[in-house]
Amino acid sequence: MKTGNKLWIDVLIVVGMMAVVILLCQPIGRKWNETQKSMYIGEEGEYTVDPDSYFYIRIAKEYTEKGFSSIRLFYHSEEDELKTPLHVGETQKMPVLISAMAAFIWYALSFFGIHVGIYGLCLRLASFILACFVIPLYLFLKKRVSIPATVFGTLFVVLGIPFFRHSAYGFFDTDAFVGLFGIIIVLSFLECVLASDKKKQILYG
């Protein structure tokens, strides 16, 4: 098979797996009591997966309500009950990169007359970022195992970490993010060490 054809097949497989990840990463919901409903319900009438997810979505919504200049990468509040389970410590500061990114996108879309709900936008952004981890995992596995095993292994790792943790979104869950990010770092380091070509070593490094 020609190299060009192989490249297109790889691209189609990667795009297909990314689409699967994005489609499967939907709010799976849970049973809520009335108190939880009032705390965790989204602005579009959907329940968020857990308190962590709600926290990031809520901050993103605040950024869209208070204006573009209110966007910060770290959120600070002295009185925030939802921060207790997040173990933020005495500083009461929490990195909210996804919230800030979602707010930036929301303002950009609004500038062009495209109005979307920040709730859905925040979740879709998180699922897209999670899907991007398909790329390095696929490239690592395809050199070592068959294509079916590569596809299965890639999806298992990318989807397995968030779905077996307490959030359906790996990037909303700090523990899941650290686990998945750690795997990518280790695999990139291995590729850097094992690659025979100097340019590939620099790329993986």
LINWO-V541518 format. One record per residue. N is the residue number from 1. RES is the residue in one small letter. SS is DSSP state (h for helix, s for strand, l for the rest). OMEGA is omega in radians with two decimals (999 if undefined). D_LAST is the distance of its C-alpha to the last C-alpha in Angstrom with 2 decimals. Layout:
n=N res=RES ss=SS omega=OMEGA d_last=D_LAST
n=N res=RES ss=SS omega=OMEGA d_last=D_LAST
This chain:
n=1 res=m ss=l omega=-3.11 d_last=29.99
n=2 res=k ss=l omega=-3.11 d_last=28.66
n=3 res=t ss=h omega=3.13 d_last=24.99
n=4 res=g ss=h omega=3.13 d_last=25.94
n=5 res=n ss=h omega=3.11 d_last=27.74
n=6 res=k ss=h omega=-3.13 d_last=24.91
n=7 res=l ss=h omega=3.14 d_last=22.61
n=8 res=w ss=h omega=3.09 d_last=25.35
n=9 res=i ss=h omega=3.10 d_last=25.91
n=10 res=d ss=h omega=3.14 d_last=22.29
n=11 res=v ss=h omega=-3.14 d_last=22.52
n=12 res=l ss=h omega=3.12 d_last=25.86
n=13 res=i ss=h omega=-3.13 d_last=24.75
n=14 res=v ss=h omega=3.13 d_last=21.81
n=15 res=v ss=h omega=3.11 d_last=24.19
n=16 res=g ss=h omega=3.13 d_last=26.84
n=17 res=m ss=h omega=3.10 d_last=24.85
n=18 res=m ss=h omega=3.11 d_last=23.78
n=19 res=a ss=h omega=3.11 d_last=27.49
n=20 res=v ss=h omega=3.14 d_last=28.51
n=21 res=v ss=h omega=-3.11 d_last=26.32
n=22 res=i ss=h omega=-3.12 d_last=27.73
n=23 res=l ss=h omega=-3.10 d_last=31.24
n=24 res=l ss=h omega=-3.13 d_last=31.19
n=25 res=c ss=l omega=3.08 d_last=29.86
n=26 res=q ss=l omega=3.06 d_last=33.28
n=27 res=p ss=l omega=-3.05 d_last=35.03
n=28 res=i ss=l omega=3.06 d_last=36.61
n=29 res=g ss=l omega=3.11 d_last=39.10
n=30 res=r ss=l omega=3.12 d_last=41.07
n=31 res=k ss=l omega=-3.07 d_last=44.59
n=32 res=w ss=l omega=2.93 d_last=45.39
n=33 res=n ss=l omega=-3.04 d_last=48.39
n=34 res=e ss=h omega=3.12 d_last=49.95
n=35 res=t ss=h omega=3.14 d_last=48.27
n=36 res=q ss=h omega=3.12 d_last=44.79
n=37 res=k ss=h omega=-3.12 d_last=45.70
n=38 res=s ss=h omega=-3.11 d_last=46.64
n=39 res=m ss=h omega=-2.91 d_last=43.40
n=40 res=y ss=h omega=-3.09 d_last=40.78
n=41 res=i ss=s omega=-3.13 d_last=42.23
n=42 res=g ss=l omega=-3.08 d_last=40.32
n=43 res=e ss=l omega=3.13 d_last=41.95
n=44 res=e ss=l omega=3.06 d_last=42.21
n=45 res=g ss=l omega=3.11 d_last=44.03
n=46 res=e ss=l omega=3.08 d_last=41.20
n=47 res=y ss=s omega=3.05 d_last=40.32
n=48 res=t ss=l omega=-3.02 d_last=36.83
n=49 res=v ss=l omega=-3.11 d_last=35.26
n=50 res=d ss=l omega=-3.13 d_last=35.31
n=51 res=p ss=h omega=3.14 d_last=35.67
n=52 res=d ss=h omega=-3.14 d_last=31.94
n=53 res=s ss=h omega=-3.13 d_last=31.91
n=54 res=y ss=h omega=-3.11 d_last=35.13
n=55 res=f ss=h omega=-3.09 d_last=33.85
n=56 res=y ss=h omega=3.12 d_last=31.05
n=57 res=i ss=h omega=-3.13 d_last=33.41
n=58 res=r ss=h omega=3.13 d_last=36.15
n=59 res=i ss=h omega=3.11 d_last=34.10
n=60 res=a ss=h omega=3.12 d_last=33.05
n=61 res=k ss=h omega=3.10 d_last=36.76
n=62 res=e ss=h omega=3.13 d_last=37.72
n=63 res=y ss=h omega=-3.13 d_last=35.40
n=64 res=t ss=h omega=-3.13 d_last=37.13
n=65 res=e ss=h omega=-3.05 d_last=40.53
n=66 res=k ss=h omega=3.11 d_last=40.18
n=67 res=g ss=l omega=-3.08 d_last=38.77
n=68 res=f ss=h omega=-3.08 d_last=35.55
n=69 res=s ss=h omega=-3.12 d_last=35.64
n=70 res=s ss=h omega=-3.06 d_last=35.57
n=71 res=i ss=l omega=3.11 d_last=31.96
n=72 res=r ss=l omega=3.09 d_last=29.86
n=73 res=l ss=l omega=3.08 d_last=26.46
n=74 res=f ss=s omega=-3.11 d_last=28.27
n=75 res=y ss=s omega=-3.10 d_last=31.63
n=76 res=h ss=s omega=3.08 d_last=34.32
n=77 res=s ss=l omega=3.13 d_last=37.69
n=78 res=e ss=l omega=-3.06 d_last=40.17
n=79 res=e ss=l omega=3.13 d_last=41.99
n=80 res=d ss=l omega=-3.06 d_last=39.78
n=81 res=e ss=h omega=-3.06 d_last=40.91
n=82 res=l ss=h omega=-3.13 d_last=37.95
n=83 res=k ss=h omega=-3.13 d_last=35.59
n=84 res=t ss=h omega=3.14 d_last=37.29
n=85 res=p ss=h omega=-3.12 d_last=35.59
n=86 res=l ss=h omega=3.07 d_last=32.18
n=87 res=h ss=l omega=-3.11 d_last=32.47
n=88 res=v ss=l omega=3.06 d_last=31.53
n=89 res=g ss=l omega=-3.03 d_last=33.51
n=90 res=e ss=l omega=-3.06 d_last=35.73
n=91 res=t ss=l omega=-3.11 d_last=33.72
n=92 res=q ss=l omega=3.07 d_last=34.36
n=93 res=k ss=s omega=-3.09 d_last=31.18
n=94 res=m ss=s omega=3.07 d_last=28.98
n=95 res=p ss=s omega=-3.07 d_last=25.78
n=96 res=v ss=l omega=-3.08 d_last=26.82
n=97 res=l ss=h omega=-3.12 d_last=23.96
n=98 res=i ss=h omega=3.11 d_last=25.14
n=99 res=s ss=h omega=-3.14 d_last=28.68
n=100 res=a ss=h omega=3.12 d_last=27.85
n=101 res=m ss=h omega=3.13 d_last=25.92
n=102 res=a ss=h omega=3.13 d_last=28.86
n=103 res=a ss=h omega=3.08 d_last=31.32
n=104 res=f ss=h omega=3.14 d_last=29.67
n=105 res=i ss=h omega=-3.13 d_last=29.82
n=106 res=w ss=h omega=3.12 d_last=33.38
n=107 res=y ss=h omega=3.13 d_last=34.52
n=108 res=a ss=h omega=3.12 d_last=32.98
n=109 res=l ss=h omega=3.13 d_last=34.79
n=110 res=s ss=h omega=3.12 d_last=37.93
n=111 res=f ss=h omega=3.14 d_last=37.90
n=112 res=f ss=l omega=3.07 d_last=38.22
n=113 res=g ss=l omega=3.13 d_last=40.91
n=114 res=i ss=l omega=-3.07 d_last=38.91
n=115 res=h ss=l omega=3.13 d_last=39.84
n=116 res=v ss=l omega=3.10 d_last=37.99
n=117 res=g ss=l omega=-3.11 d_last=38.19
n=118 res=i ss=h omega=3.13 d_last=35.48
n=119 res=y ss=h omega=-3.13 d_last=35.78
n=120 res=g ss=h omega=-3.13 d_last=34.80
n=121 res=l ss=h omega=-3.13 d_last=32.21
n=122 res=c ss=h omega=3.13 d_last=30.40
n=123 res=l ss=h omega=3.13 d_last=30.39
n=124 res=r ss=h omega=3.11 d_last=29.29
n=125 res=l ss=h omega=-3.14 d_last=26.37
n=126 res=a ss=h omega=-3.14 d_last=25.24
n=127 res=s ss=h omega=3.11 d_last=25.66
n=128 res=f ss=h omega=3.12 d_last=23.73
n=129 res=i ss=h omega=3.10 d_last=20.67
n=130 res=l ss=h omega=-3.13 d_last=21.01
n=131 res=a ss=h omega=-3.13 d_last=21.38
n=132 res=c ss=h omega=3.11 d_last=18.06
n=133 res=f ss=h omega=3.06 d_last=16.41
n=134 res=v ss=h omega=-2.99 d_last=18.18
n=135 res=i ss=h omega=-3.13 d_last=15.73
n=136 res=p ss=h omega=3.14 d_last=12.58
n=137 res=l ss=h omega=3.13 d_last=15.17
n=138 res=y ss=h omega=-3.12 d_last=17.21
n=139 res=l ss=h omega=3.14 d_last=14.64
n=140 res=f ss=h omega=-3.03 d_last=13.79
n=141 res=l ss=h omega=-3.05 d_last=17.52
n=142 res=k ss=l omega=3.10 d_last=19.07
n=143 res=k ss=l omega=-2.94 d_last=17.86
n=144 res=r ss=l omega=-3.11 d_last=19.63
n=145 res=v ss=l omega=-3.14 d_last=22.69
n=146 res=s ss=l omega=-3.14 d_last=25.27
n=147 res=i ss=h omega=3.10 d_last=25.07
n=148 res=p ss=h omega=3.13 d_last=27.50
n=149 res=a ss=h omega=3.11 d_last=25.59
n=150 res=t ss=h omega=3.14 d_last=22.30
n=151 res=v ss=h omega=-3.13 d_last=24.17
n=152 res=f ss=h omega=-3.11 d_last=25.87
n=153 res=g ss=h omega=3.14 d_last=22.87
n=154 res=t ss=h omega=-3.13 d_last=20.84
n=155 res=l ss=h omega=-3.13 d_last=23.90
n=156 res=f ss=h omega=-3.12 d_last=24.80
n=157 res=v ss=h omega=-3.07 d_last=21.60
n=158 res=v ss=h omega=-3.12 d_last=21.41
n=159 res=l ss=h omega=-3.05 d_last=25.18
n=160 res=g ss=h omega=-3.09 d_last=25.89
n=161 res=i ss=h omega=3.14 d_last=24.19
n=162 res=p ss=h omega=-3.07 d_last=26.04
n=163 res=f ss=h omega=3.10 d_last=29.22
n=164 res=f ss=h omega=3.03 d_last=29.62
n=165 res=r ss=l omega=-3.11 d_last=29.12
n=166 res=h ss=l omega=3.10 d_last=31.67
n=167 res=s ss=l omega=3.08 d_last=30.32
n=168 res=a ss=l omega=3.11 d_last=30.03
n=169 res=y ss=l omega=-3.07 d_last=27.18
n=170 res=g ss=l omega=-3.08 d_last=24.02
n=171 res=f ss=l omega=3.01 d_last=23.08
n=172 res=f ss=l omega=-3.09 d_last=26.58
n=173 res=d ss=l omega=-3.06 d_last=26.41
n=174 res=t ss=h omega=-3.11 d_last=24.37
n=175 res=d ss=h omega=-3.13 d_last=24.27
n=176 res=a ss=h omega=3.12 d_last=23.20
n=177 res=f ss=h omega=-3.13 d_last=20.41
n=178 res=v ss=h omega=3.13 d_last=19.05
n=179 res=g ss=h omega=-3.12 d_last=19.41
n=180 res=l ss=h omega=3.13 d_last=17.74
n=181 res=f ss=h omega=3.11 d_last=14.83
n=182 res=g ss=h omega=3.11 d_last=14.43
n=183 res=i ss=h omega=-3.13 d_last=14.49
n=184 res=i ss=h omega=3.14 d_last=11.71
n=185 res=i ss=h omega=-3.13 d_last=9.42
n=186 res=v ss=h omega=-3.14 d_last=10.75
n=187 res=l ss=h omega=3.11 d_last=10.48
n=188 res=s ss=h omega=3.11 d_last=6.82
n=189 res=f ss=h omega=3.12 d_last=6.57
n=190 res=l ss=h omega=3.12 d_last=9.41
n=191 res=e ss=h omega=3.14 d_last=8.27
n=192 res=c ss=h omega=-3.12 d_last=5.57
n=193 res=v ss=h omega=-3.02 d_last=8.76
n=194 res=l ss=h omega=-3.09 d_last=11.27
n=195 res=a ss=l omega=-3.13 d_last=10.41
n=196 res=s ss=l omega=-3.12 d_last=13.03
n=197 res=d ss=l omega=-3.09 d_last=12.25
n=198 res=k ss=h omega=-3.12 d_last=10.44
n=199 res=k ss=h omega=3.12 d_last=9.74
n=200 res=k ss=h omega=3.10 d_last=8.26
n=201 res=q ss=h omega=3.12 d_last=5.91
n=202 res=i ss=h omega=-3.14 d_last=4.93
n=203 res=l ss=h omega=-3.13 d_last=5.40
n=204 res=y ss=h omega=3.10 d_last=3.78
n=205 res=g ss=l omega=999 d_last=0.00
